[in-house]
Amino acid sequence: MPNYTLIYGVSEIAGILNVDRNLIKTWTYHFGDYLNKQAIPSKGTPRQYTIEDINVFSYVMYHWEEEPDIESIKIGLNRDEHLESPFDEIAKQAIPIFRELSDREFPEEIFVAGGLIGGIHKLELADSYKRAGDLLVDNVEKQEENWGIFFPIIFNYRHSIELYIKAILQEQTNTHDLNVLATKLKQILANKFNIQPPEWFENLIKAFNKFAPGSTTFRYGELDWQNEMVIDLKHIKNVMNWSSESFHRICENLNIMK
């Protein structure tokens, strides 16, 4: 699997360290052996720096004087002193939580270690919540423990159902009531295909709506049950697989694409 690394230009590095961009070029010249190869590219190719390079530059900046002792700085770099505090803190602070996609990056590389936040179809969004629930159930099976992640599992599955239905309805609605949404879905199925949802699907909607009539029940733990309830996570995962496949078939027949 390829590695994806955040890439910075000269001006970005200068901005992070609050120094003149020409100083970054000077440091690159003197300490290029400690930087990634793209920091000193072939002629005509823009310089590209990484988070690790920021560690190097922050160490160099700390020891840079009017007449710097370059060899002494290299000795420190050889000892990996730039990987220690406080120099590593500057690099940590430089990593943004959300950042715009630059022309130096490619979406297929970003998905290796992260993702793109932008326009997304509700069908894709529904799939993502459903997959998140699946992964959590798989983790339960491996760890033989579920209480710590039980609520996120049910929330992800319930929310995916809501999004699947809304993807088919193709209308803007603020309701989170699954009964209301399911009624509209049944009307579409009756009008377009002259069919009714199977009993297992009706039971799934009723179950979610009984214990989570709104979108906040499992999100905030707003439970009002008189007795403790037991849920077979493996079974609910299977039912969610059936429902996801059914929703996708409906979307295909209605020509609703991602």
C-alpha positions as CSV (number, residue, x, y, z in Angstrom):
1,M,0.0,0.0,0.0
2,P,1.5,3.4,-1.0
3,N,2.2,6.0,1.7
4,Y,0.4,9.3,1.6
5,T,2.3,12.3,3.1
6,L,1.1,15.9,3.5
7,I,3.1,18.1,1.2
8,Y,4.1,21.7,1.7
9,G,5.6,24.3,-0.5
10,V,8.3,26.9,0.4
11,S,5.9,29.6,1.2
12,E,3.8,27.3,3.4
13,I,6.8,26.2,5.4
14,A,7.9,29.9,5.8
15,G,4.4,30.8,7.0
16,I,4.4,27.9,9.5
17,L,7.8,28.9,11.0
18,N,7.2,32.7,10.5
19,V,10.4,33.3,8.6
20,D,11.4,34.6,5.2
21,R,10.9,32.1,2.4
22,N,14.5,32.8,1.2
23,L,15.7,31.5,4.6
24,I,13.9,28.2,3.9
25,K,15.9,27.9,0.7
26,T,19.1,28.7,2.6
27,W,18.4,26.0,5.1
28,T,17.5,23.6,2.4
29,Y,20.8,24.2,0.7
30,H,22.8,23.6,4.0
31,F,20.7,20.7,5.4
32,G,19.3,19.0,2.3
33,D,20.8,15.7,3.5
34,Y,18.2,15.7,6.3
35,L,15.2,16.5,4.2
36,N,13.1,14.4,1.9
37,K,14.4,14.1,-1.7
38,Q,11.7,16.3,-3.2
39,A,13.1,19.2,-1.1
40,I,15.9,19.4,-3.7
41,P,14.2,18.4,-6.9
42,S,15.5,18.6,-10.5
43,K,15.6,22.0,-12.1
44,G,12.1,23.4,-12.9
45,T,10.3,21.2,-10.3
46,P,8.8,22.9,-7.2
47,R,10.3,22.1,-3.9
48,Q,8.1,19.8,-1.7
49,Y,8.5,19.5,2.0
50,T,7.0,17.0,4.5
51,I,6.0,17.2,8.2
52,E,9.4,15.5,9.0
53,D,11.1,18.4,7.2
54,I,9.4,20.8,9.5
55,N,11.0,19.0,12.5
56,V,14.4,19.6,10.9
57,F,13.7,23.3,10.1
58,S,12.4,24.0,13.6
59,Y,15.6,22.6,15.1
60,V,17.7,24.6,12.6
61,M,15.7,27.7,13.3
62,Y,16.3,27.4,17.1
63,H,20.0,27.1,16.6
64,W,20.3,29.6,13.8
65,E,22.4,32.7,14.6
66,E,23.9,35.6,12.6
67,E,26.9,33.4,12.1
68,P,25.5,29.9,12.6
69,D,27.6,26.9,13.5
70,I,26.3,24.7,10.7
71,E,28.5,21.7,11.6
72,S,27.2,21.8,15.2
73,I,23.6,21.9,13.9
74,K,24.3,18.8,11.8
75,I,25.7,17.0,14.8
76,G,22.4,17.6,16.6
77,L,20.4,16.4,13.6
78,N,22.6,13.3,13.4
79,R,21.6,12.6,17.0
80,D,17.9,13.0,16.1
81,E,17.5,15.9,18.5
82,H,15.1,17.5,16.1
83,L,12.6,14.7,16.9
84,E,12.4,15.7,20.5
85,S,10.4,18.4,22.3
86,P,9.9,21.2,21.6
87,F,10.8,20.8,17.9
88,D,8.3,18.0,17.3
89,E,5.5,20.2,18.7
90,I,5.9,22.7,15.9
91,A,5.4,19.9,13.4
92,K,2.3,18.6,15.2
93,Q,0.8,22.0,15.2
94,A,1.4,22.3,11.5
95,I,-0.8,19.3,10.6
96,P,-4.3,20.8,9.9
97,I,-7.4,18.8,10.8
98,F,-9.2,20.1,7.6
99,R,-7.3,21.4,4.7
100,E,-8.0,22.3,1.0
101,L,-6.8,19.9,-1.6
102,S,-3.7,21.4,-3.3
103,D,-2.6,20.9,-6.9
104,R,0.3,18.8,-5.6
105,E,-2.0,16.0,-4.3
106,F,-4.2,13.4,-5.9
107,P,-7.4,12.1,-4.4
108,E,-6.5,8.4,-4.9
109,E,-3.5,9.0,-2.7
110,I,-5.4,10.8,0.0
111,F,-7.9,7.9,0.5
112,V,-5.0,5.7,1.6
113,A,-4.7,7.6,4.9
114,G,-7.7,9.9,5.0
115,G,-10.5,11.2,2.8
116,L,-12.0,14.1,1.0
117,I,-14.8,16.0,2.5
118,G,-17.1,17.5,-0.1
119,G,-20.3,16.8,-2.0
120,I,-21.5,13.3,-1.4
121,H,-24.6,11.5,-2.4
122,K,-26.9,10.3,0.4
123,L,-26.6,6.7,-0.9
124,E,-22.8,6.8,-0.5
125,L,-23.2,8.4,2.9
126,A,-25.7,5.7,3.9
127,D,-23.2,3.1,2.8
128,S,-20.5,4.7,4.9
129,Y,-22.5,4.6,8.1
130,K,-23.5,1.1,7.4
131,R,-19.9,0.0,6.9
132,A,-18.9,1.8,10.1
133,G,-21.5,-0.3,11.9
134,D,-20.2,-3.5,10.3
135,L,-16.6,-2.7,11.3
136,L,-17.6,-2.1,14.9
137,V,-19.6,-5.4,15.0
138,D,-16.5,-7.2,13.6
139,N,-14.4,-5.7,16.3
140,V,-16.9,-7.0,18.9
141,E,-16.5,-10.5,17.5
142,K,-12.8,-10.2,17.8
143,Q,-12.7,-8.6,21.3
144,E,-15.7,-10.5,22.7
145,E,-16.8,-7.2,24.3
146,N,-19.5,-4.9,23.1
147,W,-20.7,-2.5,25.8
148,G,-18.1,0.2,25.0
149,I,-19.2,0.4,21.4
150,F,-22.8,-0.8,21.5
151,F,-24.3,2.6,21.1
152,P,-22.2,3.7,18.1
153,I,-23.1,0.4,16.4
154,I,-26.8,0.9,16.7
155,F,-26.6,4.6,15.9
156,N,-24.6,4.0,12.7
157,Y,-27.0,1.3,11.5
158,R,-30.1,3.4,12.4
159,H,-28.7,6.5,10.7
160,S,-27.8,4.5,7.5
161,I,-31.4,3.3,7.3
162,E,-32.6,6.9,7.5
163,L,-30.1,8.0,4.8
164,Y,-31.0,5.1,2.5
165,I,-34.6,6.0,2.5
166,K,-33.9,9.7,2.1
167,A,-31.7,8.9,-0.9
168,I,-34.6,7.1,-2.5
169,L,-37.1,9.8,-1.7
170,Q,-34.9,12.5,-3.2
171,E,-36.4,15.3,-1.2
172,Q,-35.2,17.7,1.5
173,T,-36.8,16.7,4.8
174,N,-35.7,17.4,8.3
175,T,-37.7,14.6,9.9
176,H,-35.9,11.7,11.5
177,D,-39.0,9.7,12.1
178,L,-38.4,6.3,10.4
179,N,-42.2,5.5,10.3
180,V,-42.9,8.7,8.4
181,L,-40.0,8.0,6.0
182,A,-40.9,4.4,5.5
183,T,-44.5,5.3,4.7
184,K,-43.3,7.5,1.9
185,L,-41.0,4.7,0.7
186,K,-43.9,2.2,0.6
187,Q,-45.9,4.6,-1.5
188,I,-43.0,4.8,-4.0
189,L,-42.7,1.0,-4.1
190,A,-46.4,0.6,-4.6
191,N,-46.7,3.2,-7.3
192,K,-43.6,2.3,-9.2
193,F,-43.4,-1.4,-8.8
194,N,-46.7,-2.5,-7.3
195,I,-45.0,-4.2,-4.4
196,Q,-44.8,-3.9,-0.6
197,P,-41.7,-4.2,1.6
198,P,-41.1,-7.7,3.1
199,E,-42.0,-8.4,6.7
200,W,-38.4,-8.4,7.9
201,F,-38.0,-4.9,6.6
202,E,-41.1,-3.7,8.3
203,N,-39.9,-5.3,11.6
204,L,-36.5,-3.5,11.2
205,I,-38.1,-0.1,10.9
206,K,-40.5,-0.8,13.8
207,A,-37.7,-2.0,16.0
208,F,-35.5,1.1,15.3
209,N,-38.4,3.5,15.6
210,K,-39.6,1.9,18.9
211,F,-36.2,2.2,20.7
212,A,-34.9,5.2,18.8
213,P,-37.8,7.3,17.5
214,G,-35.5,10.3,16.9
215,S,-31.9,10.6,15.8
216,T,-30.6,11.4,19.3
217,T,-31.5,8.2,21.3
218,F,-28.4,6.3,20.6
219,R,-26.3,9.4,19.9
220,Y,-26.8,10.7,23.4
221,G,-27.9,7.6,25.3
222,E,-31.4,9.1,25.8
223,L,-33.0,5.8,26.7
224,D,-36.3,5.4,28.5
225,W,-36.5,1.6,28.8
226,Q,-38.0,0.0,31.9
227,N,-36.1,-3.2,31.3
228,E,-32.7,-4.0,29.8
229,M,-32.8,-5.3,26.3
230,V,-30.6,-7.8,24.5
231,I,-29.6,-7.4,20.8
232,D,-27.9,-10.0,18.7
233,L,-25.3,-7.9,16.9
234,K,-24.4,-10.6,14.4
235,H,-28.1,-10.9,13.4
236,I,-28.6,-7.2,13.1
237,K,-25.5,-7.0,10.9
238,N,-27.1,-9.7,8.6
239,V,-30.4,-7.8,8.5
240,M,-28.5,-4.6,7.6
241,N,-26.8,-6.4,4.8
242,W,-30.2,-7.5,3.4
243,S,-31.6,-4.0,3.7
244,S,-28.5,-2.4,2.1
245,E,-28.8,-4.7,-0.9
246,S,-32.5,-4.0,-1.1
247,F,-32.0,-0.2,-1.0
248,H,-29.4,-0.5,-3.8
249,R,-31.7,-2.5,-6.0
250,I,-34.4,0.0,-5.5
251,C,-32.0,2.8,-6.4
252,E,-30.9,1.0,-9.5
253,N,-34.5,0.5,-10.7
254,L,-35.2,4.1,-10.0
255,N,-32.0,5.1,-11.8
256,I,-30.7,6.8,-8.7
257,M,-27.0,6.8,-9.0
258,K,-24.2,7.7,-6.5
